[in-house]
Amino acid sequence: MTENNDIPLNIEEAAQVLRVSRPVILRLLNSGQLRGRKVGRAWRILRSEIDAFLQTSEPKPKKKKPAAQEGKAGTEQQDKKAQK
């Protein structure tokens, strides 16, 4: 009997497990970040590969919001000082 982690999933099933879209799964497979096998024209991804991907993948750092500008007057004064 096959263990739960050795069940082959298709792209749609893998997308449901990771709660992402089908194109995201394809991008991960094509980049090598997620391991899978092509069987004919279809991809098969083992559940254990999804678990391994989740263990090794690092979350993207959040983008820092740009600091609020001091206003045009402050920026113009800084530009004038830089030109001198």
C-alpha positions in Angstrom: 0.0 0.0 0.0 1.2 3.5 -0.8 2.1 5.9 2.0 0.2 9.2 2.1 3.5 11.0 1.2 4.1 8.9 -1.9 0.8 9.7 -3.6 1.4 11.3 -7.1 -0.6 14.5 -7.6 -1.3 16.3 -10.8 -0.8 20.0 -11.2 -4.3 20.9 -10.1 -4.1 18.8 -7.0 -0.6 20.2 -6.1 -2.0 23.7 -6.6 -4.8 22.9 -4.2 -2.4 21.6 -1.5 -0.2 24.7 -1.8 -3.2 27.0 -2.3 -1.7 28.6 -5.4 -2.7 28.8 -9.0 -1.8 26.2 -11.7 0.7 28.6 -13.4 2.6 29.0 -10.1 3.0 25.2 -9.9 4.3 25.1 -13.5 6.7 27.9 -12.8 8.1 26.1 -9.7 8.4 22.9 -11.7 10.2 24.5 -14.6 12.6 26.4 -12.4 13.5 23.3 -10.5 12.3 24.7 -7.1 9.6 21.9 -7.0 10.5 18.4 -8.1 8.2 16.5 -10.3 8.1 14.0 -13.2 6.6 14.4 -16.6 4.5 11.4 -17.6 3.7 11.9 -21.3 2.4 15.5 -21.4 1.3 15.5 -17.7 3.2 16.4 -14.6 3.1 14.2 -11.5 4.4 15.6 -8.2 4.8 13.4 -5.1 3.2 14.7 -2.0 6.6 14.1 -0.3 8.2 16.6 -2.8 5.6 19.2 -1.8 6.4 18.6 1.8 10.1 18.9 1.1 9.5 22.1 -0.9 7.7 23.6 2.1 10.5 22.6 4.4 13.3 24.1 2.3 11.7 27.2 0.7 12.3 30.5 2.4 9.6 33.1 2.5 10.2 36.2 0.5 11.1 39.2 2.6 8.4 41.8 2.8 9.0 44.9 0.7 9.8 47.9 2.8 7.5 50.8 2.2 9.4 53.9 1.1 9.8 56.5 3.8 7.4 59.4 3.5 9.0 62.2 1.6 9.5 65.4 3.5 7.9 67.4 0.7 9.2 69.1 -2.4 10.7 72.0 -0.6 12.9 69.8 1.5 14.0 67.8 -1.5 14.8 70.9 -3.5 17.0 72.2 -0.7 18.9 68.9 -0.5 19.4 69.0 -4.3 20.8 72.6 -4.1 23.2 71.5 -1.4 24.4 68.6 -3.4 25.1 70.8 -6.4 27.3 73.1 -4.4 
